[in-house]
Amino acid sequence: MSFSTASTEPRLLISRSALLHNVAVLRKAAGGAKVCAMIKANAYGHGAALVADALTNFSGPTGQEAPVVDAIGVATIDEAAELPQLSVPTIVFQPVENAFSPSQRSRIEYAVRHDWHLMLCSKSAADDVARIAGMLHRRAHVQVMIDTGMARAGVGVERALELLHQVEQWPSLRLMGVGTHLAAADMPGDFLAEEQLAHFDRITRHIAGKTMLHAANSAAIFFLPQARYDMVRPGISLYGMDPTGSPALDRPLRPVARFVAPLVGIRDIPKGQGVGYSHTWTAPRDSRIGLVPIGYADGYTRLLSNRASMMVADKRARVIGRISMDLTTIDLSDIPQASIGDEVTIIDNDPLSPASAYELARLAETIPYETLCRIGPRVKRVGVDPEG
């Protein structure tokens, strides 16, 4: 049984207007390159189906007609299968391996039938996908990822040309693009990106202008114009987070998400009363405390216990005591007007707020990516402005 989403439960409010604004900012920065919107990991926690719908069915703020992006990027075939039917290509970035294992083969067949782009990083994977496509009497859309220095996924630079030649020999494969991933694009002036791009240019020289090339993530779009090639792949910046991990005035991105929940309890406690597991916070005075129905099961990490703040009536309410699985306690002593049912902002879309994703990431000693990606499935994703 399913129920409608109400303002009386935790919600992640997704601003379509902010999302479309960020695409416009990124398109301008990309200098004419195509845009592949990365919506892996449930659109960095924002809700992949909702985000994909906004990017492909809503017009942009500068008058660009839908779709406002040229492709959608996901990590896995399973992620692609969860999306609605799209009017732009879907690129699956996790490399194909073990294609003939029972569970994987059915996924590969499904992807080939839907013309999703599959990522190849080895000759064996190319051969397997080619054979599967041949059996289906289809031509599989494939891309090749080259490891130019990330030491993660991708064919090594010493074997890349051989793999590209292998792909070109199979009539059941259609090479749609070649990419690489930069290890230090968020560090302007670092030599590593230049070294990686030199490898990439050397390997792809013979197909430049004929096959789509791509390397730029969010940071490279802004800091490495030579990495933009034919297509860019914005991820965190699409959702309004600056790739440096701090807000920047010269990159007018707008945070897309605001995480809210209602106050479900308020009580007065005397000075000296401990709060939460192990009483890690003790009231320094007679205090008024509030209960918010989210916890670490919803992605609000225990690392924020006694450190973070939420916003109530535009005022800061500090998190007190240990964050538990389903509940978090906040100090309302200086917000006497707060009442049960009031909206609490857990993650703010104001980049300068004490409850922003930037600040929560700093307090948890991590990055905004993780702060947003960990928001759990119990939190309903709701699209706002403009309405769908």
N, C-alpha and C positions, 0 to 999 in steps of 0.2 A: 504494500500500500504506500502511496506517495502523498505528501502533504504540501500545500502551498507554503512559500517562504514568507514569514512575517517579520515585522520589525522587533519582535519579542525574542528573537534568537540571534546567535552570532552570524554575521554576514560579512562577506568581502565585497565591497561596492566597487565595481569596475567602471571607470569613466571612459566611455567610448570617445568622448570629445578629446580627452587627454591623449588617448591612444592614437587617434587620427592626427592630432597635432604633432605628436612625436614622429610619426611617419613622415610628415611634411618637413620637419626639421632634418631628419635623416636623409631624405631625398635631396634636399638642398646641399647638405654636406657631402653627399656621395658624388656630386658632380656629373649626373647623367647616368651613372651605373644603375642597373636593375637592383631591386630590393627583394631579398629572400627573408621573410620574417621568421625568426626562430621561435617556435612555440612548443619546444620540447619541455618535458617535465611539467606537463599541465600548464603550459605557457608561463613558466617560471612561477607557478603557484597561482596564476590569475584565472585559470579556467580555459583550457585549450579550445573547446567548442565555442565558447562565448567570444573569445578573442578572434578566432578564425572567421566567425560570422561577421564581426565588426570590420575586419580587414578586407573582406571580400564582398560585402553587401552594403556598406555605407560609403558615402562620398566623403572626400577629404575637405578640410577647412578652406583650401585655396581653390575649390571648385573641381578638383580632380574627381572624375567619375569612378565608381566602384568597378573593379577592385582597386584598392590603393597600393597593393603590393604585387609583385610579379611572380612570387613563389612562396610556398610555406615549407619550413624546415622542421622536421621532427627527429627524435633519436631512434625510434624503433618502428617496425611495421605495425606492432600493436597500437602504438600511439596514432599512427596514420589511420588505422581502422576505426578508431573512436571518433574521428572527425566527421562532420557532415560533408556531403558532396561539395567539392570546391570547384571554382572556375579557374583556378591557377594550378600549376604543377606542384606536386608534393615531393619533396626530397627527403629520403630516409638516410640519416648520416651514420648510423651504426653500421660498421662494415659487415658484409655478408660472409659468413663462414658456416661450414657443416651444412651446406644447402640441402643435402640429400638425407639428413636425419628426418624421421617422420614428422616431428612437430615443425621443424624449420621449412621443410619442403612445401607444406601446405601454405605457410606464410609467404614464401617466395612466389608460389603460383598465384596467390591472391594479389600480391603486389604487381606482378607482371600483367595480370588481367586489367588492373586499374591504372596502368601506365605510370605508377610511382617510380621515381628515380631511385635505383639501388646503388649503394656505395661499394665499390670494389677496391680491395687493397692487396690482392694476391692473384696469381695466375690460376690457381685451383678454384678460387671463387668465380673468376671470370668464366672458366670452362663449365663449372656447375650451372651457373645462371644461364649460360648460352644453351646448354643441353635442355634445361627445364623449359626455357622459352621456345626452343625448337619443338619439343613435344606438344606444346600448346599452340603451335603454329602462330606464334606471336614474335614480335621483336621487342626485347626488353630494353627499357630506357635505363642506362647506367651512367654512373659518374665514377671517377677515380680520385681518391684522396692520396696525396703524396706527403710523407713525413719528411719535412725539410729541416727538422731540428727540435720538434716538440717531444719526440721519443714517446709517442702515444699511438694513436691509430694512424694507419697510412702505410703505403708501400715505401720502402727506403729509396733514397735518391739514386742509389746504384742499380736498382731494379725497376725504376719507374718507366723508363723508355721501353723496356722489354714488355712490361704489362700493357702499356698503351698500344704497342704493336699487336699484342695478343688480342686485345679488345677489337681492334680494327679488322682483324682477320675473321671474326665470327659474323656471319650474315644475320644471325639472330640477336645481335647486340647493337644498340645505337648509342654511341657515346654522346651524352648530353652536356657534360661539363667535367672540368678538372679543377680540384681545389687543394688548398693546404691550410693549416691552422697555425697562427702565430703565437709564440710562447710569451712574448713580452711587449705586445702592442700598447699596453697601458703604461709603458715606461719610455716616453719620447726621448729619442737620442740614443737609446740602447742599440748596440751594434748587432744584437742577435737577429732583430727583425730584418735588417739590411742583408745579413748573411742568408737568412731563410729565403727572402725574396730573390736573391741572386741565384740560388739553387733552383727555385721555381721557374724563373725566367729562362734559365738555360734548358731545363727539361721541356718546357712547353713552347719553346720558340717556334717549332715547326707547325704548331696548331693554333698559335695566336691569331685571332681574327676569324678563325673558322669554328672553333669550339669555345664555349663559354668558360672563362677562367674566373676563379673567385678565391679570395684569401682574407678579406677584411671583416673582422668582428666589430663590435661596437667601438672599441678603442681605436682600431685602425681606421675606421671611417673618419674620425676626427683628427687623428694624429699622423697618419701615414697615407697621404694621397696616392703614392705609388703602389699601394696595395689594393686599391679599389677595383682595378681591372674591369671586367664586364658586369660583375654582380657583387653586392655586399651582403653580409649576413648579420644584421643587428639582432642582438638578444636583449641584454639588460637595459640598453638605452631605449628600446621600444616601449618598455614599461616605465620610463621616466626616471630611471636611475643613471646617474653619470658613471661612465666606466672607470673613473678614477676612485670611486667610492666616497666622494664628497660632492655636494652641490656646487655647480659652477655657473656664474652669471653669463659667461660667453657661450654657453650651450643651454639654451632655454627649454630644457626638457621638463615635462610635467609628470610627476608620479601618478600612475594610473589607479592604484589601489588604495582604498581606505578600509581598514578592518575595524568593525564596530560590533558592540554587543550591549545588551541592556543591563542596568544594575538590577540584580535579583534579590539583593538583601542589604540592609543597613542596620547597624547596631551600635550602641554606645558601650564603651568599655572603660574601666577605671585605669588610672595611672598604675603602671606595674604589671598589667595584664599581658601575657605572652600571646602571640598570634601564630597559628599554623604549626606544621610539623616541627618538632624540636624547639619551638618557641625561639626562632632565630631573630625575631623582632619583638621588643617589649615596649609598650606604650610609655613614652616619656612624660605624658600628661593624660588627663582624662581625654579620651579620643572618640571620634566617630569614624567607623570603618565601613567599607562597602564590599560587596561580593560580586565578582564578574564571572559569568559562566564559561570561561575558557581556561585551558591549562596546557601542560606540556603535550598532552595528547592531540592538541590542536595546533602544535607547532610553536607555542610560546614557551621557549626553553627555560628550564630551571636556572640557567646561568643569569637570568634577569632578576632573580629573587633579591629583594631589598636593594635593587639597583635601578630598575627601569621606572618609567612613569607612564601613566595613561592620561587622557584628557577628558574632563567632565565639565560641561558648561564653559568650555574654553579656558578652563583652569587646570593646572597640573595636579594630578593626584598620584602620589608615589606608591609603587608596589611595595607592600610590606609582608614580611613572612615568606615562607617557602611557597613557590608556585607549585600547586599540586596537579594531578592528572587532568581534572576537569574544572578546577576553580582557582581564581586568583583574588587576593584581598588587596584593597587599596585604601589609602588614608584620606578620608573626607573631612578631616577636622577643620580645614580652612575653606570648605565648600558647603556651608550650612544649608544652601538652597537645594542641594542634591536630594532626589527622591527616587524611590523604587520605580523602575521603568525608564528612567533617564538613559539616554544614549551615552555610552562610553566609547571613546576612540582608542583603540589598542595600538594600531599602526596608522599614523596620520599621513595624509597626502600633502601636507605642508612640509617641504624639505628642511625647514628650519625649526620644526616643532621638536620638543623634547621626546616626542613619541614617533618621530620619523623612522623609516627603515634604516637610514644612515646612522642615527643615534643608537638604535637598538643593536645594530651590527657592531658598532664600536664597543658598546657595553658588554656584548657577548664575545668580543674578540674574534669576530668573523667578518663576513662581507655581506652587503645587502642581498646578493643573490641567494644566500642560504636563508636569511631571514624571511624572504618571500617564498622560496621554494618549499620550506618546511610547513607552511600553513596547511593544516590537515583537511581531510575530506568531509569532516563533520561541519565545516564552515561553508555555508552556501555562498556560491559566487553569483552576484546579481549585477546585471548590466544597467547602467544609468546614463543619462544625458549624452546623446539623444536616446529616447526610448526606442526599443526595437519594435 
